[in-house]
């Protein structure tokens, strides 16, 4: 009888230990707390990321306009004039019929890149603010605007 009593005591001790140890995994409250923290972090970070995306498009447009301006200067060095509005910026990649000494293409790609919002760049020659004007109307594709809708131009 002594032996069975010891076994019974051991079994009882094992049961108590099993009940006193926490179950593996997370409780619903713990999961909800983590979800709330993640939502708060996302609501703080997302607007800043979207703001950086808008300003990077504007900066990209400025860089592209500077590159197009440089290509137009090279075009003028070779042909003696800037392309007229009829030929437009396409004259940088395709030889216009009346262009003498054209040594193009003046852009690395076979076409003029669109602005960062997918619209073609506007070109005037002669320009109102210089020998030529190159500009993008921004995200809204209308004159004026603030933020991502602002115009980006070769004279700004």
N, CA, C and O atoms as a DFTB+ gen file, in Angstrom:
624 C
 N C O
     1  1       0.793      -1.192       0.000
     2  2       0.000       0.000       0.000
     3  2       0.840       1.263       0.000
     4  3       0.400       2.280      -0.535
     5  1       1.979       1.239       0.554
     6  2       2.835       2.399       0.595
     7  2       3.236       2.864      -0.796
     8  3       3.353       4.054      -1.086
     9  1       3.440       1.856      -1.642
    10  2       3.865       2.170      -2.994
    11  2       2.742       2.821      -3.790
    12  3       2.999       3.806      -4.481
    13  1       1.576       2.349      -3.733
    14  2       0.455       2.922      -4.481
    15  2       0.107       4.316      -3.959
    16  3      -0.312       5.198      -4.709
    17  1       0.293       4.482      -2.665
    18  2       0.026       5.804      -2.107
    19  2       1.029       6.823      -2.654
    20  3       0.652       7.946      -2.990
    21  1       2.304       6.435      -2.745
    22  2       3.315       7.330      -3.329
    23  2       2.977       7.659      -4.780
    24  3       3.099       8.811      -5.196
    25  1       2.565       6.690      -5.532
    26  2       2.190       6.917      -6.933
    27  2       1.006       7.865      -7.037
    28  3       0.962       8.729      -7.912
    29  1       0.056       7.695      -6.142
    30  2      -1.115       8.579      -6.150
    31  2      -0.711      10.012      -5.830
    32  3      -1.232      10.955      -6.424
    33  1       0.217      10.175      -4.893
    34  2       0.702      11.507      -4.539
    35  2       1.453      12.122      -5.711
    36  3       1.304      13.310      -5.998
    37  1       2.251      11.319      -6.381
    38  2       2.995      11.813      -7.547
    39  2       2.044      12.255      -8.669
    40  3       2.226      13.312      -9.275
    41  1       1.020      11.417      -8.931
    42  2       0.036      11.774      -9.958
    43  2      -0.668      13.075      -9.611
    44  3      -0.870      13.921     -10.482
    45  1      -1.036      13.239      -8.374
    46  2      -1.709      14.457      -7.923
    47  2      -0.789      15.663      -8.082
    48  3      -1.241      16.732      -8.491
    49  1       0.491      15.507      -7.765
    50  2       1.463      16.597      -7.900
    51  2       1.633      16.964      -9.380
    52  3       1.729      18.145      -9.714
    53  1       1.669      15.956     -10.275
    54  2       1.779      16.234     -11.718
    55  2       0.569      17.017     -12.218
    56  3       0.718      17.947     -13.011
    57  1      -0.619      16.651     -11.763
    58  2      -1.840      17.341     -12.179
    59  2      -1.817      18.796     -11.727
    60  3      -2.194      19.690     -12.484
    61  1      -1.375      19.034     -10.493
    62  2      -1.311      20.409      -9.981
    63  2      -0.313      21.239     -10.771
    64  3      -0.584      22.396     -11.090
    65  1       0.847      20.655     -11.092
    66  2       1.841      21.365     -11.897
    67  2       1.293      21.686     -13.279
    68  3       1.515      22.785     -13.787
    69  1       0.594      20.764     -13.887
    70  2       0.041      20.970     -15.226
    71  2      -0.981      22.104     -15.205
    72  3      -1.037      22.904     -16.139
    73  1      -1.793      22.178     -14.141
    74  2      -2.801      23.247     -14.051
    75  2      -2.182      24.602     -13.757
    76  3      -2.712      25.622     -14.197
    77  1      -1.090      24.642     -13.035
    78  2      -0.489      25.918     -12.653
    79  2       0.338      26.535     -13.793
    80  3       0.598      27.738     -13.753
    81  1       0.758      25.772     -14.794
    82  2       1.521      26.306     -15.911
    83  2       0.576      26.936     -16.934
    84  3      -0.467      26.364     -17.251
    85  1       0.939      28.112     -17.450
    86  2       0.067      28.754     -18.426
    87  2       0.050      27.964     -19.738
    88  3       1.013      27.277     -20.081
    89  1      -1.054      28.076     -20.450
    90  2      -1.185      27.379     -21.732
    91  2      -0.310      28.064     -22.774
    92  3      -0.101      29.275     -22.710
    93  1       0.192      27.313     -23.712
    94  2       1.018      27.869     -24.785
    95  2       0.125      28.666     -25.730
    96  3      -1.025      28.294     -25.962
    97  1       0.666      29.793     -26.290
    98  2      -0.115      30.612     -27.219
    99  2      -0.489      31.944     -26.601
   100  3      -0.062      32.273     -25.494
   101  1      -1.302      32.718     -27.338
   102  2      -1.691      34.056     -26.912
   103  2      -3.175      34.091     -26.615
   104  3      -3.957      33.347     -27.207
   105  1      -3.555      34.951     -25.703
   106  2      -4.969      35.139     -25.421
   107  2      -5.541      36.147     -26.412
   108  3      -4.796      36.856     -27.089
   109  1      -6.836      36.201     -26.488
   110  2      -7.505      37.129     -27.408
   111  2      -7.186      38.576     -27.040
   112  3      -7.015      39.413     -27.926
   113  1      -7.108      38.873     -25.775
   114  2      -6.799      40.237     -25.328
   115  2      -5.394      40.630     -25.774
   116  3      -5.189      41.750     -26.241
   117  1      -4.435      39.735     -25.638
   118  2      -3.067      40.036     -26.079
   119  2      -3.021      40.305     -27.578
   120  3      -2.339      41.231     -28.015
   121  1      -3.727      39.520     -28.361
   122  2      -3.768      39.728     -29.808
   123  2      -4.413      41.070     -30.153
   124  3      -3.937      41.771     -31.046
   125  1      -5.479      41.432     -29.461
   126  2      -6.145      42.714     -29.714
   127  2      -5.237      43.895     -29.382
   128  3      -5.219      44.888     -30.109
   129  1      -4.494      43.793     -28.302
   130  2      -3.566      44.865     -27.925
   131  2      -2.502      45.042     -29.004
   132  3      -2.182      46.173     -29.368
   133  1      -1.957      43.963     -29.514
   134  2      -0.949      44.038     -30.575
   135  2      -1.561      44.649     -31.834
   136  3      -0.927      45.482     -32.482
   137  1      -2.771      44.251     -32.187
   138  2      -3.435      44.801     -33.382
   139  2      -3.665      46.309     -33.239
   140  3      -3.467      47.052     -34.200
   141  1      -4.073      46.762     -32.076
   142  2      -4.295      48.192     -31.848
   143  2      -2.983      48.962     -31.995
   144  3      -2.961      50.038     -32.592
   145  1      -1.914      48.430     -31.467
   146  2      -0.607      49.093     -31.586
   147  2      -0.190      49.182     -33.050
   148  3       0.303      50.224     -33.482
   149  1      -0.375      48.119     -33.816
   150  2      -0.014      48.130     -35.235
   151  2      -0.842      49.140     -36.028
   152  3      -0.312      49.836     -36.894
   153  1      -2.124      49.220     -35.738
   154  2      -2.991      50.187     -36.433
   155  2      -2.569      51.615     -36.105
   156  3      -2.540      52.466     -36.993
   157  1      -2.245      51.888     -34.854
   158  2      -1.784      53.229     -34.474
   159  2      -0.488      53.592     -35.194
   160  3      -0.348      54.709     -35.693
   161  1       0.446      52.669     -35.251
   162  2       1.708      52.928     -35.957
   163  2       1.461      53.180     -37.440
   164  3       2.044      54.100     -38.014
   165  1       0.614      52.382     -38.063
   166  2       0.324      52.557     -39.491
   167  2      -0.350      53.897     -39.759
   168  3      -0.065      54.536     -40.772
   169  1      -1.233      54.330     -38.875
   170  2      -1.924      55.603     -39.088
   171  2      -0.981      56.792     -38.930
   172  3      -1.243      57.859     -39.485
   173  1       0.100      56.631     -38.190
   174  2       1.084      57.704     -38.050
   175  2       2.095      57.712     -39.193
   176  3       2.529      58.779     -39.627
   177  1       2.470      56.543     -39.678
   178  2       3.531      56.435     -40.682
   179  2       2.999      56.638     -42.105
   180  3       3.676      57.269     -42.917
   181  1       1.832      56.134     -42.422
   182  2       1.305      56.166     -43.793
   183  2       1.223      57.579     -44.385
   184  3       1.653      57.757     -45.524
   185  1       0.703      58.587     -43.689
   186  2       0.651      59.920     -44.298
   187  2       2.030      60.477     -44.646
   188  3       2.176      61.169     -45.654
   189  1       3.021      60.193     -43.845
   190  2       4.374      60.684     -44.131
   191  2       4.943      60.009     -45.374
   192  3       5.592      60.662     -46.191
   193  1       4.706      58.708     -45.521
   194  2       5.196      57.985     -46.695
   195  2       4.523      58.513     -47.951
   196  3       5.189      58.698     -48.969
   197  1       3.225      58.758     -47.906
   198  2       2.498      59.284     -49.062
   199  2       2.993      60.682     -49.406
   200  3       3.092      61.031     -50.582
   201  1       3.303      61.480     -48.401
   202  2       3.857      62.817     -48.645
   203  2       5.202      62.759     -49.346
   204  3       5.471      63.555     -50.246
   205  1       6.051      61.818     -48.941
   206  2       7.349      61.669     -49.598
   207  2       7.184      61.231     -51.045
   208  3       7.947      61.663     -51.909
   209  1       6.207      60.385     -51.324
   210  2       5.966      59.925     -52.689
   211  2       5.592      61.098     -53.586
   212  3       6.094      61.200     -54.705
   213  1       4.718      61.985     -53.112
   214  2       4.314      63.147     -53.900
   215  2       5.471      64.084     -54.175
   216  3       5.632      64.555     -55.300
   217  1       6.281      64.361     -53.161
   218  2       7.406      65.275     -53.371
   219  2       8.467      64.646     -54.258
   220  3       9.166      65.363     -54.973
   221  1       8.606      63.329     -54.232
   222  2       9.605      62.690     -55.090
   223  2       9.186      62.767     -56.548
   224  3      10.050      62.859     -57.420
   225  1       7.907      62.732     -56.842
   226  2       7.453      62.881     -58.230
   227  2       7.754      64.280     -58.745
   228  3       8.177      64.445     -59.890
   229  1       7.540      65.282     -57.910
   230  2       7.842      66.656     -58.306
   231  2       9.344      66.805     -58.563
   232  3       9.745      67.434     -59.542
   233  1      10.163      66.236     -57.700
   234  2      11.613      66.304     -57.896
   235  2      12.035      65.559     -59.160
   236  3      12.934      66.003     -59.874
   237  1      11.391      64.430     -59.437
   238  2      11.693      63.675     -60.652
   239  2      11.371      64.503     -61.887
   240  3      12.133      64.497     -62.854
   241  1      10.246      65.219     -61.865
   242  2       9.874      66.068     -62.997
   243  2      10.918      67.162     -63.211
   244  3      11.275      67.459     -64.351
   245  1      11.413      67.763     -62.124
   246  2      12.446      68.803     -62.247
   247  2      13.708      68.249     -62.898
   248  3      14.300      68.886     -63.769
   249  1      14.113      67.057     -62.467
   250  2      15.320      66.445     -63.019
   251  2      15.124      66.108     -64.503
   252  3      16.020      66.330     -65.317
   253  1      13.955      65.574     -64.846
   254  2      13.688      65.245     -66.248
   255  2      13.676      66.502     -67.116
   256  3      14.198      66.485     -68.231
   257  1      13.094      67.580     -66.624
   258  2      13.061      68.836     -67.388
   259  2      14.477      69.368     -67.592
   260  3      14.795      69.869     -68.670
   261  1      15.323      69.268     -66.584
   262  2      16.718      69.698     -66.738
   263  2      17.437      68.852     -67.795
   264  3      18.223      69.380     -68.581
   265  1      17.172      67.554     -67.814
   266  2      17.767      66.677     -68.818
   267  2      17.286      67.013     -70.221
   268  3      18.074      67.029     -71.166
   269  1      15.983      67.283     -70.357
   270  2      15.440      67.672     -71.660
   271  2      16.027      69.000     -72.114
   272  3      16.311      69.181     -73.298
   273  1      16.212      69.934     -71.175
   274  2      16.808      71.233     -71.512
   275  2      18.238      71.064     -72.022
   276  3      18.640      71.717     -72.985
   277  1      18.994      70.194     -71.379
   278  2      20.360      69.928     -71.822
   279  2      20.357      69.318     -73.228
   280  3      21.180      69.685     -74.067
   281  1      19.442      68.400     -73.479
   282  2      19.342      67.789     -74.805
   283  2      18.958      68.817     -75.858
   284  3      19.440      68.755     -76.989
   285  1      18.095      69.762     -75.498
   286  2      17.732      70.824     -76.443
   287  2      18.923      71.712     -76.760
   288  3      19.070      72.171     -77.893
   289  1      19.772      71.960     -75.775
   290  2      20.976      72.756     -76.017
   291  2      21.912      72.033     -76.991
   292  3      22.487      72.661     -77.881
   293  1      22.064      70.721     -76.825
   294  2      22.880      69.944     -77.758
   295  2      22.279      69.971     -79.160
   296  3      23.003      70.085     -80.149
   297  1      20.964      69.866     -79.242
   298  2      20.265      69.942     -80.532
   299  2      20.574      71.273     -81.212
   300  3      20.864      71.319     -82.408
   301  1      20.510      72.350     -80.437
   302  2      20.783      73.679     -80.998
   303  2      22.239      73.796     -81.463
   304  3      22.508      74.388     -82.508
   305  1      23.172      73.239     -80.698
   306  2      24.580      73.279     -81.114
   307  2      24.768      72.612     -82.479
   308  3      25.535      73.100     -83.309
   309  1      24.069      71.496     -82.711
   310  2      24.210      70.775     -83.974
   311  2      23.449      71.429     -85.126
   312  3      23.967      71.513     -86.240
   313  1      22.230      71.890     -84.868
   314  2      21.370      72.361     -85.962
   315  2      21.318      73.871     -86.084
   316  3      20.872      74.390     -87.107
   317  1      21.765      74.589     -85.062
   318  2      21.738      76.047     -85.103
   319  2      20.447      76.660     -84.603
   320  3      20.312      77.884     -84.602
   321  1      19.483      75.837     -84.175
   322  2      18.206      76.359     -83.659
   323  2      17.566      75.310     -82.751
   324  3      17.944      74.138     -82.752
   325  1      16.590      75.769     -81.981
   326  2      15.788      74.838     -81.185
   327  2      14.678      74.285     -82.071
   328  3      14.280      74.936     -83.036
   329  1      14.172      73.095     -81.759
   330  2      13.057      72.582     -82.557
   331  2      11.842      73.498     -82.398
   332  3      11.614      74.050     -81.321
   333  1      11.072      73.657     -83.460
   334  2       9.862      74.479     -83.348
   335  2       8.758      73.662     -82.669
   336  3       8.929      72.475     -82.393
   337  1       7.635      74.313     -82.409
   338  2       6.555      73.629     -81.687
   339  2       5.961      72.494     -82.502
   340  3       5.472      71.514     -81.939
   341  1       6.000      72.616     -83.819
   342  2       5.456      71.558     -84.681
   343  2       6.241      70.262     -84.474
   344  3       5.646      69.191     -84.348
   345  1       7.565      70.352     -84.438
   346  2       8.396      69.167     -84.201
   347  2       8.423      68.790     -82.727
   348  3       8.469      67.607     -82.388
   349  1       8.395      69.778     -81.857
   350  2       8.358      69.551     -80.421
   351  2       9.552      68.783     -79.890
   352  3      10.611      68.736     -80.514
   353  1       9.363      68.192     -78.744
   354  2      10.434      67.426     -78.102
   355  2      10.733      66.132     -78.858
   356  3      11.774      65.512     -78.641
   357  1       9.831      65.729     -79.736
   358  2      10.050      64.522     -80.531
   359  2      11.280      64.673     -81.428
   360  3      11.881      63.679     -81.836
   361  1      11.656      65.934     -81.736
   362  2      12.837      66.189     -82.562
   363  2      14.116      65.724     -81.875
   364  3      15.153      65.593     -82.525
   365  1      14.057      65.476     -80.585
   366  2      15.238      64.989     -79.858
   367  2      15.511      63.508     -80.124
   368  3      16.626      63.033     -79.907
   369  1      14.494      62.780     -80.594
   370  2      14.673      61.344     -80.858
   371  2      14.448      60.974     -82.323
   372  3      14.927      59.934     -82.774
   373  1      13.718      61.823     -83.081
   374  2      13.465      61.576     -84.498
   375  2      13.894      62.790     -85.298
   376  3      13.566      63.923     -84.946
   377  1      14.622      62.554     -86.364
   378  2      15.139      63.652     -87.192
   379  2      13.994      64.371     -87.903
   380  3      13.257      63.754     -88.673
   381  1      13.841      65.682     -87.648
   382  2      12.848      66.451     -88.395
   383  2      13.304      66.589     -89.857
   384  3      14.500      66.559     -90.147
   385  1      12.351      66.739     -90.756
   386  2      12.662      66.805     -92.191
   387  2      13.564      67.992     -92.529
   388  3      14.421      67.884     -93.406
   389  1      13.382      69.120     -91.844
   390  2      14.140      70.326     -92.192
   391  2      15.365      70.559     -91.309
   392  3      15.936      71.649     -91.344
   393  1      15.783      69.573     -90.524
   394  2      16.917      69.747     -89.603
   395  2      18.224      69.357     -90.285
   396  3      18.436      68.194     -90.629
   397  1      19.095      70.343     -90.475
   398  2      20.419      70.084     -91.032
   399  2      21.378      69.771     -89.880
   400  3      21.225      70.299     -88.779
   401  1      22.343      68.931     -90.134
   402  2      23.379      68.565     -89.154
   403  2      22.817      67.917     -87.881
   404  3      23.427      68.011     -86.816
   405  1      21.679      67.274     -87.990
   406  2      21.082      66.587     -86.844
   407  2      21.951      65.393     -86.500
   408  3      22.182      64.544     -87.361
   409  1      22.442      65.299     -85.265
   410  2      23.302      64.200     -84.821
   411  2      22.651      63.371     -83.723
   412  3      23.339      62.822     -82.861
   413  1      21.358      63.283     -83.753
   414  2      20.623      62.603     -82.693
   415  2      20.664      61.097     -82.818
   416  3      21.378      60.578     -83.676
   417  1      19.951      60.405     -82.026
   418  2      19.027      60.948     -81.027
   419  2      19.765      61.562     -79.833
   420  3      20.863      61.145     -79.463
   421  1      19.120      62.559     -79.258
   422  2      19.717      63.312     -78.152
   423  2      19.269      62.787     -76.778
   424  3      19.706      63.288     -75.743
   425  1      18.406      61.788     -76.783
   426  2      17.978      61.129     -75.545
   427  2      18.405      59.669     -75.607
   428  3      18.518      59.105     -76.695
   429  1      18.640      59.061     -74.470
   430  2      19.094      57.665     -74.429
   431  2      18.026      56.700     -74.926
   432  3      18.343      55.688     -75.551
   433  1      16.777      57.004     -74.654
   434  2      15.693      56.106     -75.065
   435  2      15.147      56.553     -76.414
   436  3      15.462      57.646     -76.886
   437  1      14.344      55.722     -77.020
   438  2      13.802      56.008     -78.346
   439  2      12.575      56.906     -78.317
   440  3      11.990      57.194     -79.361
   441  1      12.183      57.350     -77.129
   442  2      11.026      58.242     -77.046
   443  2      11.224      59.240     -75.919
   444  3      12.029      59.029     -75.012
   445  1      10.474      60.330     -75.995
   446  2      10.530      61.358     -74.948
   447  2       9.763      60.814     -73.745
   448  3       8.626      60.367     -73.893
   449  1      10.365      60.846     -72.564
   450  2       9.664      60.290     -71.404
   451  2       8.462      61.150     -71.018
   452  3       8.506      62.372     -71.161
   453  1       7.394      60.526     -70.533
   454  2       6.280      61.317     -70.005
   455  2       6.670      61.870     -68.636
   456  3       7.659      61.439     -68.042
   457  1       5.886      62.828     -68.142
   458  2       6.153      63.328     -66.795
   459  2       5.814      62.228     -65.783
   460  3       5.214      61.224     -66.166
   461  1       6.173      62.382     -64.526
   462  2       5.944      61.324     -63.533
   463  2       4.472      60.959     -63.325
   464  3       4.175      59.937     -62.707
   465  1       3.551      61.779     -63.832
   466  2       2.126      61.500     -63.702
   467  2       1.560      60.905     -64.987
   468  3       0.346      60.747     -65.116
   469  1       2.441      60.573     -65.948
   470  2       2.006      59.899     -67.165
   471  2       1.561      60.811     -68.301
   472  3       1.074      60.322     -69.321
   473  1       1.715      62.105     -68.152
   474  2       1.316      63.068     -69.184
   475  2       2.543      63.506     -69.985
   476  3       3.657      63.485     -69.463
   477  1       2.351      63.903     -71.244
   478  2       3.507      64.415     -71.990
   479  2       3.913      65.799     -71.471
   480  3       3.076      66.563     -70.990
   481  1       5.202      66.107     -71.577
   482  2       5.675      67.437     -71.207
   483  2       5.197      68.441     -72.251
   484  3       5.085      68.117     -73.433
   485  1       4.917      69.659     -71.802
   486  2       4.514      70.741     -72.700
   487  2       5.777      71.479     -73.153
   488  3       6.710      71.681     -72.376
   489  1       5.783      71.877     -74.433
   490  2       6.964      72.523     -75.003
   491  2       6.520      73.719     -75.834
   492  3       5.596      73.617     -76.641
   493  1       7.184      74.852     -75.629
   494  2       6.946      76.059     -76.440
   495  2       8.277      76.583     -76.931
   496  3       9.232      76.690     -76.161
   497  1       8.342      76.911     -78.221
   498  2       9.543      77.529     -78.774
   499  2       9.109      78.511     -79.865
   500  3       8.462      78.088     -80.823
   501  1       9.421      79.738     -79.766
   502  2      10.146      80.366     -78.660
   503  2       9.290      80.404     -77.402
   504  3       8.062      80.462     -77.467
   505  1       9.953      80.371     -76.277
   506  2       9.237      80.352     -75.009
   507  2       8.842      81.744     -74.546
   508  3       9.337      82.741     -75.071
   509  1       7.969      81.814     -73.586
   510  2       7.559      83.087     -72.997
   511  2       8.566      83.561     -71.956
   512  3       8.618      84.750     -71.640
   513  1       9.365      82.644     -71.422
   514  2      10.318      82.992     -70.368
   515  2      11.763      82.656     -70.733
   516  3      12.646      82.732     -69.878
   517  1      12.010      82.294     -71.963
   518  2      13.345      81.946     -72.417
   519  2      13.280      81.494     -73.860
   520  3      12.240      81.630     -74.504
   521  1      14.371      80.961     -74.377
   522  2      14.345      80.503     -75.770
   523  2      13.359      79.347     -75.986
   524  3      12.863      79.142     -77.093
   525  1      13.085      78.604     -74.919
   526  2      12.073      77.536     -74.962
   527  2      11.499      77.373     -73.561
   528  3      12.135      77.726     -72.568
   529  1      10.316      76.846     -73.499
   530  2       9.678      76.531     -72.221
   531  2       9.311      75.055     -72.228
   532  3       8.682      74.570     -73.169
   533  1       9.702      74.344     -71.183
   534  2       9.272      72.964     -70.966
   535  2       8.598      72.945     -69.602
   536  3       9.147      73.454     -68.625
   537  1       7.409      72.357     -69.537
   538  2       6.725      72.328     -68.248
   539  2       5.756      71.160     -68.156
   540  3       5.306      70.607     -69.159
   541  1       5.455      70.810     -66.914
   542  2       4.458      69.798     -66.576
   543  2       3.421      70.477     -65.694
   544  3       3.762      71.339     -64.884
   545  1       2.172      70.099     -65.843
   546  2       1.105      70.708     -65.049
   547  2       0.830      69.962     -63.745
   548  3      -0.146      70.265     -63.059
   549  1       1.658      69.011     -63.400
   550  2       1.505      68.304     -62.125
   551  2       0.462      67.211     -62.172
   552  3      -0.004      66.831     -63.246
   553  1       0.098      66.708     -61.014
   554  2      -0.809      65.567     -60.907
   555  2      -2.205      65.862     -61.440
   556  3      -2.845      64.982     -62.015
   557  1      -2.690      67.102     -61.254
   558  2      -4.046      67.432     -61.683
   559  2      -4.127      67.816     -63.163
   560  3      -5.225      67.971     -63.697
   561  1      -2.982      67.972     -63.831
   562  2      -2.896      68.344     -65.252
   563  2      -3.641      69.653     -65.540
   564  3      -4.235      69.818     -66.606
   565  1      -3.601      70.586     -64.569
   566  2      -4.175      71.921     -64.736
   567  2      -3.176      72.941     -64.220
   568  3      -2.364      72.635     -63.347
   569  1      -3.235      74.150     -64.756
   570  2      -2.303      75.186     -64.325
   571  2      -2.497      75.523     -62.857
   572  3      -3.611      75.484     -62.334
   573  1      -1.386      75.855     -62.199
   574  2      -1.424      76.212     -60.779
   575  2      -1.466      74.980     -59.908
   576  3      -1.221      73.864     -60.367
   577  1      -1.777      75.195     -58.659
   578  2      -1.904      74.077     -57.734
   579  2      -0.831      74.101     -56.658
   580  3       0.161      74.824     -56.748
   581  1      -1.062      73.303     -55.658
   582  2      -0.144      73.176     -54.523
   583  2       0.260      71.715     -54.376
   584  3      -0.411      70.816     -54.882
   585  1       1.361      71.498     -53.681
   586  2       1.803      70.132     -53.420
   587  2       2.084      69.374     -54.690
   588  3       2.833      69.844     -55.546
   589  1       1.493      68.210     -54.822
   590  2       1.717      67.375     -55.999
   591  2       1.030      67.935     -57.246
   592  3       1.373      67.543     -58.361
   593  1       0.074      68.836     -57.077
   594  2      -0.625      69.450     -58.205
   595  2       0.117      70.644     -58.775
   596  3      -0.300      71.183     -59.800
   597  1       1.195      71.072     -58.151
   598  2       1.903      72.276     -58.607
   599  2       2.586      72.033     -59.949
   600  3       2.979      70.914     -60.277
   601  1       2.713      73.105     -60.706
   602  2       3.374      73.048     -62.006
   603  2       4.899      72.974     -61.793
   604  3       5.440      73.543     -60.845
   605  1       5.561      72.263     -62.696
   606  2       7.015      72.157     -62.673
   607  2       7.485      72.625     -64.036
   608  3       7.039      72.105     -65.058
   609  1       8.394      73.613     -64.064
   610  2       8.778      74.216     -65.342
   611  2      10.270      74.458     -65.420
   612  3      10.972      74.452     -64.409
   613  1      10.749      74.672     -66.649
   614  2      12.171      74.900     -66.882
   615  2      12.624      76.268     -66.343
   616  3      13.815      76.466     -66.105
   617  1      11.708      77.195     -66.151
   618  2      12.080      78.531     -65.679
   619  2      11.935      78.696     -64.171
   620  3      12.283      79.746     -63.632
   621  1      11.435      77.694     -63.495
   622  2      11.255      77.782     -62.026
   623  2      12.469      77.271     -61.295
   624  3      12.494      77.270     -60.064
